[in-house]
Amino acid sequence: MIVYSAPWCPDCREAKRFLDKHAISHEVIDIEATPGAADEVVRNTGKRAIPQFVIDGKWIQPYKPGKGFLYDEMSELLGVTKS
């Protein structure tokens, strides 16, 4: 799994905490530090919105603006048992 994020993004930090808590392996691409990464997000999603998960080539936005990280949906998608 790839996570497109930025250090200043609170939703990104929450997404990475979720993945770390459940020991879900992921590679982080910092859109600020990786040339072309922000453009890649826009090209694949049509918007400048992070975090973005890329799972088996499919782009998934793991949060909803104004509502935060989608714990239930991501738990189900990633096979995480609620604790």
C-alpha positions in Angstrom: 0.0 0.0 0.0 1.1 3.5 -0.8 0.1 6.6 1.3 0.3 10.0 -0.3 0.6 12.5 2.5 2.4 15.6 3.8 3.8 16.4 7.3 1.5 19.4 7.8 -1.7 17.3 7.2 -3.5 16.2 10.4 -5.7 13.7 8.4 -2.5 12.1 7.0 -1.0 11.7 10.5 -4.2 10.1 11.7 -4.3 7.7 8.6 -0.6 6.7 9.3 -1.4 6.1 13.0 -4.2 3.8 12.0 -2.0 1.8 9.7 0.8 1.6 12.3 -1.6 0.6 15.1 -2.8 -2.3 13.0 0.7 -3.2 11.6 -0.4 -2.6 8.0 2.7 -2.3 5.8 2.8 0.9 3.8 5.1 3.2 1.9 4.7 6.9 2.5 5.1 9.4 -0.4 5.5 13.0 0.9 3.9 15.2 -1.8 6.0 18.1 -0.6 9.3 16.3 -0.9 8.7 14.0 -3.9 8.8 15.7 -7.2 5.6 15.1 -9.2 3.8 13.4 -6.3 1.2 16.2 -5.9 0.5 16.1 -9.6 0.2 12.3 -9.4 -2.6 12.7 -6.8 -4.5 15.2 -9.0 -4.0 13.1 -12.1 -5.5 10.0 -10.4 -8.2 11.6 -8.2 -9.1 14.8 -10.0 -8.4 16.8 -6.8 -5.6 18.0 -4.5 -6.7 15.9 -1.5 -4.6 14.0 0.9 -4.2 11.5 2.4 -4.7 9.1 -0.4 -4.2 5.3 -0.2 -3.2 3.3 -3.3 -4.1 -0.3 -2.8 -3.5 -2.7 -5.6 -3.5 0.2 -8.0 -6.8 1.6 -6.7 -6.9 5.1 -5.3 -8.9 5.5 -2.1 -9.5 8.6 0.0 -9.6 7.3 3.6 -11.2 10.4 5.1 -14.2 12.6 4.4 -13.6 16.4 4.6 -15.1 17.8 7.8 -15.6 14.3 9.2 -12.1 13.0 9.4 -10.6 9.5 9.0 -13.1 6.8 8.0 -12.3 4.2 10.7 -15.2 1.8 10.0 -14.8 1.8 6.2 -11.0 1.5 6.3 -11.2 -1.3 9.0 -13.6 -3.2 6.8 -11.6 -2.6 3.6 -8.3 -3.6 5.2 -9.7 -6.5 7.3 -8.9 -4.9 10.6 -10.7 -6.2 13.7 -12.1 -3.4 15.8 -10.5 -3.0 19.2 
